[in-house]
Amino acid sequence: MQQPIIPLLIFLISGLLTGYLIEIPGFIAILLSLASLTGLLFSLVKKRKVYIFSFIILSLFFFGILNINFYLHPKPAGKNISQFTDKEKVTIEGVICKNPEVSPHKIDLVVATKRIINGGIYIPTDEKILLSVRIKDRSFKCGDYIRAKVLLRVPHNFNNPGGFDYKRYLLFRGIRLRGSVNNPTHIVVIRENTGNILKSSLEGYRTKLRKIILEHSSSPESKILQALILGEKREIPGEIRENFNRTGISHVLAISGLHIGIIAFLSFIIIRWIMKTSGYLLLRFNIIKVSALYSIIPIMSYALIAGYSISTIRATIMILCFLIAILIGRERDLLNTLAFAAFLILAFSPVSLFDVSFQLSFIAVAAILIITPALNSLLPKWKMNEISRTMKIVIRIVLFIFVSFSAAIGTAPLIAFYFNRISTMTLLSNLLIIPIIGFIVLPVGLFAAAVLPLSAYLAGILIKISSFFICISNYIIDYLSHFSFSSFTVTNPSILEVFLYYAFIFLSARLIHSRRAKFSIFLAVIALFYVGIFAYINIKAINPGKIQVTFIDVGQGSSTLVRFPGGKNMLIDGGGFYGESFDVGRYVVAPYLWHERIKRVDLIVLTHPHQDHLAGLVFILKNFAVNEVWSNGKESESESYKEFTRVIAERGIPHRIVSSDTPEKIIGGATVRIIHPPKAGPEFDTNNNSVVMKIGYNNIGILLPADIEEPAEKFLMVNGADMKSAILLAPHHGAYTAVTPSFLGMVHPEFIVSSCGKDNFFGYPRQELLNICGKMGVEILRTDENGAVSFTIDGTDIRYSCYVPRESVRE
Amino acid sequence: MICKTKMIVSGLVDILFPKRCMVCGLSIGKIEQYSFCPECISRINFIRSPLCISCGIPFADIYGTSHLCGDCIASRPPFTVARALGMYEKTLLDAIHLFKYNGKIALGEILGEMMAQYDYDSLDIRDCSLLVPVPLHTLRLKERGFNQALILARHIANKFSLPLDFTALKRSVDTKPQVNLGRSKRVKNIKGAFDVAHEEKIRGKKILLVDDVYTTGSTVRECTRVLIEKRAKKVSVLTLARA
């Protein structure tokens, strides 16, 4: 068999995926695994090769299912702790069990709780909690025993198609509860260094290293150095990160196989160089094996210093596997070795499969191993002893370009899928930056870490040298990122498209390599298939004869997307939170739009300048092609509003002030009418001055009244506005002062959607409204429970779908 | 028990690092010897008699008998016999290039094993009492990182449990590479390049001199001359390939 690990890996992965998609009761999975293991035992005794192999892959498949189910459906949380969630603040005590993640506005701690103190009674507990501390000038270490007063919450997702599954993300890290501390008196470190001695002494060393980095280097260089050496990348300023993203070089900031590989490579070279000083050593020992063996020391030290995060451990395992291959002296089948590394990692940490960094690392290396040799075969064959030194350097550079190109090709669909951005600069920036950061900054920085115990002075100088080179690379990146064509946004590819893409790349590589005609037939078939899918998706986007209205789950706030027949679209408000750094536009609304393959928004409507409707629009205005903006013209003093007007002016987007005098607009056969506020009329407060829109299609109305309350409702009724609509967005999220019964009577909806946050502070939507709806036989849908709610009007038929199925809400 | 454990370990190693042909990279099954694929093995031209009884050059007429070749009649080489595993062409040529210039030491080890296992016409390695690889000059050694002849010799020595000495013979002059030189230039180039550093180690020994390639024989002739001069009893030559 060519690569025996690859089928094993495939079956393990399919087991993991099956277990992920389908919950299989534990005892059935255990029974099946036991059965296949027994089968394996029997076939081993009987020595039947075919059976042995089949039972091995079968066992792996069931092992995969068991393994992932264990993470997905952990034993229910101890009653002790779950009874305190979402109620009132409790006092918890526990040990910080991971390195704190420091971001500019907060510190995230993973705390293994030991006990809860409630009413003077100590209740033992054992549960991992994510604690976000938003207090300035406080620092925590792994191993600290802390006490905190905190409101425990079950983590919550924004339930939109294509949205990030935060709940699952935390679950995979073993975390089922979260809480936050904003008051400095609510958290205290009781004891330090309660973890094991190795961990705490390592932590002490890391603290020293951090100190010396901060002393001899300034932000942003120091932050990048911290990311490279200590694995702390959260503190890197946003604009630097953005520049790295735009130039397709952000992978340099996360310690990966590239970094460990460079360190392995350099140690190998250095050890070989040391050995070459002695003829006797060269004759006595096998230079390659000795160099490979001793490279393990710097690699392991780096992994330890870099904070033994899962991604670092993964990269280390990968590189160690390659080194072992060298030590064993076999003609290395690197793909098999890569598969072995993946197999090891997935067997011990199955959730890595769903980790973006895992997927990117392995796809990148696999792509390099498959595509680069194909590209190489296009070059003439050189005999290494017959070419000049300059030629050797040229070949090295060409090889480096091939490697970067292969990695970029391999990771492109994943990057499009997760980050919705493709950089055109990626080859150039990798060619320029990797030599600087990988071969100068990183080794010099690590050398500083190594000499720190001997001489802080020397370490300081080395830190200065490496931050100087970071400065240079930042300058280059800054330059490269400022072209308008440096990067462009892409919408999410579908799974099928990603699959076809990889099939195409793989077969092309084989074709180039083997030059066999049958591959070109495969390629043609795939290309045709892809064209078909592409056409289908684009025709679907034109949305013929249908209008679709989606109330996006933006938490407490509101954001509505209307897709008109013919493909035009309109986004009304963008959600947003008061006083939080969380950008709803970037993390919720944009991902939903990208998922829907929307890059251009034809019309953005800001109903009124309140944070929960406005903040999310800023990101959309910056990152989407927007044709026109409507608002009621009322201004606000808030930062978001200033940013909103600044971006509109900067990008030259037409901004139209609308009122009930604005003539009706027809888009794709649907009518869009503004029925509030009046151009001249009574003074309303901000909420009551909201833009109220009615969309009509085939005599079916959709009323979007934003945050109006009783005064505006009354005003509209008195003025006899035509409000009759089948679908109504509950005014002001269903607040106490809105949705009067007479207003409801006037609109006479079949469906009411309340766009509100889970357990929101205001208690929206109010119970009374729910009661009235029940009485009137109106169906009420809530974004906090149902997630995104999407209505499609096809002819006179109204259909709706919720992201969270209604049955599962009821339980 | 030890045998079983060994089997399991080697089985695991085969799964993690499956065997591939060392020369062409094609994957191969367990049965193949030497980690070469059948195709590459078939492209090795092993040297068989009839051949020159002294320098070991094979004769084209395969039905003839072994005798002295013209060159050896003209100037009898100082060594007793010189033998090689195969012709310096096709697979062996590629393999030696990968080994020497691309640093595939693992491949060299396998080639050494092949050399140890082959039956040579009128050369019995067991008769020798010391193995000496043709040395590299220190500068060349430091540039390459290893001595290819030593790696071959070490495997032969291990196989026959014979002593090996890589310090006795020294290359004291950094000569030009022989590769691009003609016969007469080669002889001149190599003249006086070797020295015996430790006479006592070779005195009275029946030496097997090991090298990678025998082209005109000028290198091994010069080595042999120096060794005999310092009172080695006799010198036989074994090379991996022969031009």
Boltz contact constraints between the chains, C-beta under 6 A:
constraints:
  - contact:
      token1: [A, 2]
      token2: [B, 27]
      max_distance: 6.0
  - contact:
      token1: [A, 4]
      token2: [B, 15]
      max_distance: 6.0
  - contact:
      token1: [A, 4]
      token2: [B, 18]
      max_distance: 6.0
  - contact:
      token1: [A, 276]
      token2: [B, 142]
      max_distance: 6.0
  - contact:
      token1: [A, 279]
      token2: [B, 138]
      max_distance: 6.0
  - contact:
      token1: [A, 279]
      token2: [B, 141]
      max_distance: 6.0
  - contact:
      token1: [A, 282]
      token2: [B, 141]
      max_distance: 6.0
  - contact:
      token1: [A, 283]
      token2: [B, 150]
      max_distance: 6.0
  - contact:
      token1: [A, 283]
      token2: [B, 166]
      max_distance: 6.0
  - contact:
      token1: [A, 286]
      token2: [B, 105]
      max_distance: 6.0
  - contact:
      token1: [A, 287]
      token2: [B, 145]
      max_distance: 6.0
  - contact:
      token1: [A, 287]
      token2: [B, 146]
      max_distance: 6.0
  - contact:
      token1: [A, 288]
      token2: [B, 105]
      max_distance: 6.0
  - contact:
      token1: [A, 325]
      token2: [B, 17]
      max_distance: 6.0
  - contact:
      token1: [A, 328]
      token2: [B, 17]
      max_distance: 6.0
  - contact:
      token1: [A, 329]
      token2: [B, 106]
      max_distance: 6.0
  - contact:
      token1: [A, 330]
      token2: [B, 17]
      max_distance: 6.0
  - contact:
      token1: [A, 331]
      token2: [B, 20]
      max_distance: 6.0
  - contact:
      token1: [A, 331]
      token2: [B, 22]
      max_distance: 6.0
  - contact:
      token1: [A, 333]
      token2: [B, 18]
      max_distance: 6.0
  - contact:
      token1: [A, 333]
      token2: [B, 20]
      max_distance: 6.0
  - contact:
      token1: [A, 336]
      token2: [B, 18]
      max_distance: 6.0
  - contact:
      token1: [A, 340]
      token2: [B, 16]
      max_distance: 6.0
  - contact:
      token1: [A, 384]
      token2: [B, 101]
      max_distance: 6.0
  - contact:
      token1: [A, 384]
      token2: [B, 102]
      max_distance: 6.0
  - contact:
      token1: [A, 385]
      token2: [B, 101]
      max_distance: 6.0
